[in-house]
Amino acid sequence: MTTVLVTGGAGYIGSHACKALKAAGFTPVVFDNLSTGWKDAVKFGPFEQGDLTDRARLDAVFQRWQPVAVLHFAALSQVGEAMAKPGLYWRNNVCGSLTLIEAAVAAGCMDFVFSSTCATYGEHDNVVLDEGTPQEPLNAYGASKRAVEDILRDFEAAFGLRHVIFRYFNVAGADPEGEIGEHHRPETHLIPVMLEAVDGLRPGLTIHGTDYDTPDGTCIRDYVHVCDLVDAHVLGLKWLQGGKGSRVFNLGTGKGFSVREVIEAAGHVTNAPVPWTEGPRRAGDATKLVSGSVRAGDELGWRPDRSTMQQMIADAWRWHKNGHYDG
């Protein structure tokens, strides 16, 4: 049994990664404190409840399961909250990750795949972001993720910890088979918020800022289907297991969509209008974030084939109408 420890495996991206790992022949062991994840999403391997700041708990889990690698998804990730509560983000995302990394090295688990973010780049107007773009984060979320990247490099230099870092762009969609999907408490991501508004579960969507320097005044983001994203993580794991060196990869499609364009696409998929109102900008939001993911394609053989806006919204809409978590 080849086990992989998946932190945050009860969350949106982590649960999809567990399904992909199982399909690839691994046994995903979920480590999650269920602060934002769902026990119902743990369907593809064993579950260990615990917090990343609890070193003794982590040591016990490493000893019990002896994983060959770690896929680290667990983190707080809301930009608005990060701007208001930076200490919370530094404490949770950095201190928790450091404790996990120390526990992995102590257990001899030396392959580490890290869920980072394009938020580490900050604001670079009219630039397609690649892995060499300077990292100038605008908020404590992006800054905390960049700090963990630095920790990984230091632990490689000191102990030989091999790592793959994935810097995501906006993740969307859901498992096309409907076993798992996106569900946050509260929901803040654009596509599920839109679908709740279409379905009458909230009064409408607020567009945060309509005066950005973009063709229609709204922010532009690069969206990638969650299933494409987690496929890259399996490829990254195999990259490390194949003896290749530490590497950073962007994960996006290279195509940006404005908020208004996403709203229009949702209307076509759901055959219903999306109710929306204009609101002020949110602090910490960049104008445009679009990926250059050439490296992931060339080196990992990654192809985001499911990442069309229509497909991402259609899969999310199917999950919204038919899927749910109770706990």
N, C-alpha and C positions, 0 to 999 in steps of 0.2 A: 504494500500500500504506500503510494507516494503522496504524502500529505503536504498541503500548503496552508500556512496560516493567513487568513484573510481578515484584517482588522476593518471594522465597519461593514462586515459582510451581511448585516441585516438592513443596510441602507439601500438606497436606489441603485447606485452604480455597483456597490459591493455585491449585492445579491445577484445581479446579472453576471458579474465576474465569476461567482460561484457556479452558476449554471454552465458557463463556458469552460471553466476548469474541469468540471465533472465530465463534460462531453469530450474533453481532451485527454481523459484518463487519470486525472488527479483527484485526490480527495480533499475538498476545501473544508478547513476547520475554521468556523466563524468565531471571531472574538469581538464582542460588541457589548456596550453598556446599555443599549436600547434607549439612550437619551433622545435620539432622532430616528433610530431604526425600528424595525418591526419583527417580532418573533415569528410571525406568519411568513415572513420572507425567507426564513432559513429553511430551505427545502432540499438542499443538495449535499449536505454533509453534517458532521457534528457541530454542536453549539456550545461555546464556552462564554458565559457572561462574566464581564469584568471591565475594569477601567484601565486605560493605558498608563495612568500614573501609579498603578499598583504593581510595583516590581515583583513582589513575592507571588502575586497571582500570575503574572506573565511567566515567571520562571517555572511555575508548576505546569502551565500549559505547554511550554516548550519541552519540558521533561516528559510529559505524558505523550505528546503526539510526535515529537522529533521531526518537525517539518523540514523539508528540503529548501524552502524559500518562504519569504513573507511578501504578500501583496498588501500594501498599507493604504487604505482608503479613509480610515476614521479621521474626521476633522470637522470643526465648525467652518461654515462656508458662506455666511450671508454678509454681503458687503455693508449694508446699512448697519447691522449689528456690530460689525468689526469697527466701523467708524465711531460708534457710540461707546463700545466696550473693548478698547484695544487690549487691555490687560487680560481679559477673558481669552482672547484669541492667542496671545503669546503664551499664556499659561497652558491652555488646552492643546493647541496645535504643535507648539515647539517642545514644551516640557514633556508632553505625552509621547511625542515622536522620539525624543532623546531617550526616554526610559525604554521604549520598545527597541530602539537600535542597540542600546547597551545590552538588553536581555538577549537579543538575537545573536550578537557577537559572543556573549558568554556561553550560549548554547551551541556555538559552532555552526549556526545557520547563516551562511555567508552570501546568499543570493537575495537581493532586496529590490522589489519593484515599488516605486513611490508615485502616488497620485498627486501631482503638482497642478499648476494652473497657469493659464495665460495672464492672469492678474499679476504675475511677477513682472511682466513687461511694463505695466503702467500705460502711459499715454504716448503713442507714437503715431501721429496723424498721417494718414495716406501712405502708410508703410505696411507691406505684407510682412508679418512677423515670422522670423525664422529663429532657429536655436541660438544664433549668434547675436540677436538683437539685445541691446543693453537692458538689464533688468532694473526698472525704476518704479516699483509698486506704489500705488496711490493710497493704499489702505493696509490695515493690520492683517487682513486675510492674505493678500498677496505677499506682504512682507514676511509673515510667519512661514508661508510655504517656501519662499526663497531661503529663509534661515535653515529649514530642514534640508534643503538641497546642499547647503554649505556643510551641515553636519555630516551628511553622507560622504561628501568628498574627504572630510577630515578623517572619518572612520575608515575609509578606503586606504588613505595614506598611512594610518597608524596600524590597522589590523587586516587590511586586505578585503574589506567588505565590498563585494561587487554589487553594482546597482544600475538599474534603468529608471530614469526619471521621465515621466510623461507629463507634459504641460498641455492640459485640456483647454479646448475652447468650449462653447456652450453645448451641454449634453442634453439630448432630447429623445423622445420616443419611448418605447416599452417593448418587452418581450413579445414577439409576434404570436407566440403560442399562448399568451395570456396568463402564464403562471405567476409572473411578477411584474411590477410596474413602478411608476413614480408616485409617491405619496408622502408629503411632508406636513409637519405640524408646526406652524401654519404653512400653507402653500405660498411660495413667493416666486417660483420660476414661471417665466412668461407663458409657455405653452399650456401647462396644466391650469394656470390661473385663467387663461382665455377660455379653456374648455369648461371650467366651472361657471364662468360668466355666460357662456352659450347655453348651458344647462340650467340656468336660473339659480345656481347655488350661491352666487354672490351678485351684488347689484351691477357690477361691471368691472372692467379693467381700467386701471389708471396708467396712462402713458407718462412716465417720469421724464419730462423734458421734451419739448417739441421745437427747441431753438438751437439744436446742435448744428455744426457745420457739415451737414450731410444733405443729399438731394431732397429729402422730405422732412428734415429737421429732427428726426429721431435717431437714436443710437443704432449702430450697425454691429452685428455679431455674426460669427461663424458658428454654425450648428453642426454637430456630429451625432449620429444615432448611437444610443447607448450600446447596442449590440456590436456595432463596428468598433466602438471604443474598447470594449472588454476583449474583443478578439485581438486587439493590439497588445493587451496585457498578457495574454497567453503567448503571443509571439515574443514579447519581451522576456518572459520567463524562460522560454525555450532558448532565446539568445544567450542568456546567462548560463543556462545549463549546458549549452554547447561550448562553453569556455570562452566566449567573446567578452570583451571588456566593457566597462561601465560606459553608459551612453545616455544622452538626453534626446528626446523626440517630442516634437509638437504633434498634436492630434487634432486635426480640423480638416476642412475640405478645400480651403482656399477661396471660398465664395462667401460673401457677407450678405446678410438680409437685415433690413431695417425693421424696427418694431412694427411700423405700418404694413410692411410687406408680409410679415408673419401673420398679422391680423387678417389681411386679405386672403392669404392661403388657408387659414383656419376656416374662414367663411365658405370657401369652395369645398373643403373636405367635409365639413359638418352640414353643409347646405343650410346654414343659418347665420344671421349677422352676429358679429361680436360687439356687444355694448361696451363703449369705452368713453372715458373722459380724460381731459388733459390735466396734468399735475406738474409741480415743479421738479426740477432736476434733483436727483439723489446725490449727495456728497459721495465722492469716490468712484463714480461711474466714468469710464473712458468713453470717448466719442465713437471710436471704431476699433474693433479687435478682429483681425482676420489672419488666419494661419497660413504659413508656408509649411506644408507637411511632406515635402519632397523626400527628406531623409527617411521618414518612416516607410515610405513607399519603396525607395531604393534599397534600403538596408534590411528592413524587416519583411518586405513583400506585402505590406499592409495596403488594403484597398477599401475605402469607406463606401462600399457599393450600396448600402441601405440608406445613406445619408442624403436623400432628397427631402426637401421640406414637406412635400406631399406625403411621403412615406412616414416620416417622423410624426407628423400630426395624425395621420391615419392610425398608426399603431398606438399612439397615446390616447386617441379618442376611443379606440376599441377597449383599451384597459380602463379608461374612465367610465365607460358604460357598463362594463362587465366584471371588472376586477375590484377587489378591496382587501384591506387588512383589518382584522379585528383586534390584533394585539401581538 
